[in-house]
Amino acid sequence: MDRDGPTTRVEGLEALAGQTAGVKALDWLFRDRRTGRVVIIQWPNVPLAVWLAATAVRLALDPTGTWGTPTSVVGTIALATWSIAEIAWGVNPWRRALGTLVLTTQLLPHLP
């Protein structure tokens, strides 16, 4: 291995071989498969930013007033879009599980 990091994929895997099972599990759960970086949270993407903005507007204005329903609908659609994107394209199992959890919490109140 050189000073810039593993020179081959095999050397990187050999380094993982010395880790405990718990560390390997956490590495598997949080590691981005493309970049190798640990990703737990990310700066909000567009659907999540829309949800945050809609939530802020709804809370700043009267939630039961004229703007309450439209901002709730926009926020719910944005959060569902974010969840589905995370389930489909999340960079690691943690992000996919988080998307599944959020989508489930959005759907549960609407199930019979």
N, C-alpha and C positions, 0 to 999 in steps of 0.2 A: 504494500500500500504506500502511495506517495503522500506528501504533505498536503496535497489539495483534496484528499479524500480517496475513497476506493477507486482503483483504476479499472476494475471490472465488476460486473454484477456479482460474480462468484465471491469476490472478496467481501462485498457488502453482506452477502448471505452468510459467509463464514463468521462475520462479526455478530450477526444475529444469533448464531448457534450458541454463543456463550451467554445469552440472556435467559432470565427465568421465564417460566410460562406466563406469569402475570404481565411482565414487561412485553413479551411477544403479543399477548392478547391486546394490550393497550395500543401497541404499535399498529397492529392490524386494524383496530377500531378507528384510530384517529389519523392515520397516515394517508396523505393524498397519493393515489396510485400513479399519477403522472409526474408530479414534481418531487415526491419524497418528503415534502414538508408536512408537519403536524398541523391539521386544520380542525379546530373545534368550533370557532365562530369566524364569520367573515363579515367584512363591511357590507351593509345591506345592499342587495341588488335592487333592480327597479321594482318588482312586485312587493318586496318587503318594505322599501322606502315609501311606496304608495300606501301600504297598510299603516305604517307609522304616521304618515301625514294625515290620513283619514281619521285615525284614532285621535290624534292631537286636535284636529278640527272639531270632532264630535265632543271631545272633553272640554274644549275651550268654549264652545257654544252650548246651548241647551240640548242635551242628548235626546230629550223628548220633543224638541221643537221641530221646526220646518226642515232643518238640515240633518236631524238625527237619523232618519231612515236612509236618505241617499248616501250619507257618509258611511253608515253601517254596511250598506250593500256593497259600496265600492271597496271598503276595507275587507269585507269577507271574501269577495271575489279575488282581491289581490293576495290575501293570505292563502287561499286555496290554490291559486296559481303558483305561488312560491312553494307550497308544500308538494304539489305534483312535480314541479321542476326538481326539487331536492330528491324525491323518490326516484325519478327517472335518471337524473344526471348528477346526483350528489357525488362528491369526490372521494368519499369513504363511507363505510357502513354507519358511522355515527350520524353523518348528515342525512343519509337515507332514512335511518330510524327516526331522527328528529322530524323530518318531513312527514313520515307516517304518523307519528304521534300528534303533530299539529293538525293534519288533515282529519284524523280520527276525532279529535276534540271538536273540530268544526262540524263534523257529520253527526255525531252522537245525539245532540239535542233535536235533530230533525228526523230521527228514526222512530218508527212506531213503538 
